[in-house]
Structures are given as structure tokens and as C-alpha cells.
């Protein structure tokens, strides 16, 4: 059985405060895009097997989010062993949520393959055990994310009349590196309000707090954003903690 695991972009990202647990509270808009990995499973007679084509996933089995997703389901349900194959297209360490998406779509795939009838609420609980932003991919709709990026509220946002182009400079930016130069600050205006303004106003109102330090360290990433505006983008931004940059254009 095959499933297609999509990426997301961040429209705005405000880092508002450092938490007592060492994490940060953020505000961001998560928006799903049509850039997808291909994930397939079949039954296995020789233990859990993971193979990979496309972009190489070289994490250890215990760090592989797809394997973690399988193990979470296997703890609660009597499911068979499977062979897992991932054709990886979404760049890694690129601010597009590819790993989180793979994990959640593995949950969905197992649910469908073994006819487990797990509800979206249960899938969300599993997803939260894997990573902060994972639960977004359960419903996979435009969402306002707050706290650690794991508290969601729905928003009305439809960009289907626009063309979204994503470019990746083949630079890996770890989350730890991205946060290293951040000084948290409360946002002047809520993204929930700003997102309702015309897209032509987003350039001057909706920011990604990671950009300042990341652009200093990696001018190539900054140049991608400049190039998008020079090519006529209505809005351009780095996604998440980088390194991918996207532009929103009139079709």
C-alpha cells in the first residue's frame, strides 16, 4: 500500500518566549503544499525493514521517525511486521516538515493497511509523542500553531489561486543552530490577524524571526528570498528554521 506524504510551509514565525522546560513558545501559520514523498509498506517475514531512494535518509533506526511511528502503533495493536520503502523528495533539515509528515503518514498508512479504525484524535495523540509539529499532518489543513508549535487552531486561508514555488539551497540548518542566536520577543500583532490582510501587505507585516541570524550566516539563503521578489513574488520567506525559501506568485 502506498501513501503520499506532503510538506508544509510556515507563513510567519514569531518566537515569543523561552519556556521553563528549555523549549520556546512560537506563533506560526502552517500551510500544506503539494511537495510529496512516497511511502510504501508490504508485509514482511523477516523483521522490520527500511529502504530508501531519492534523498538519502541516514539516521539510525532508533532515530528514524517512520520506525518510531510503527513502534507506537505496534505497542497498542497486534500488527504484522512490515517492509517500509520511502522515496524521499522533500529536502531534509529544510523547514518543510518532511520528517514529521513521513511519521504521521506512516501512522495513517498502518491504520488503513491493517484496518485499525484509529480515530483522528488517537492519531493526534500518537503524533504528539513523535514531535512538536507532527500533529499538524493529521488533519493537514491551514493552521495557526502556538506554544511549542503543538497547539493548533483552524484558520481560513486558501492560496489555491496562487503559485507557491519552493527552492532549497542544499544547506542543512539544524533546529539547535537556528535557535542559537534568537532573542525571544512578543509579537506586536497576532499572525491570526495579519494573515487576513491582503497578501500584498504580508511583505511588510509577516516575518520569520529565524531569518535575521540565518541570513547573516548563510547569505545564499537570503539571496533566494531576494531573487523571488526580483522575479515578482507577492510574498517570500524562509520556511521554519530554514533552509528552504518559498515565493508566492500570481498564477
Buried (B, 14 or more C-beta within 10 A) or exposed (E): EEBEBBBBBBBBBBBBEBEEEEBBBBBBBBBBBEBBBBBBBEEEEEEBEBEBEEBEBEBEEEEBBBBBBBEBBBEEEEBEEBBBBBBBBBBBBBBBBBBBBBBBBBBBBBBBBBEBEBEEEBBBBBBBEBBBBBBBBBBBEBBBBBBBBBEBEEBEBEBEEBEBBBBBBEBEBEBEBBBEEBEBEEBEEEBEEBBEEEBEEBBEBBBBBBBEBBBEBBEEBBBBBEBBEEEEBBBBBBBBBBBBBBBBBEE
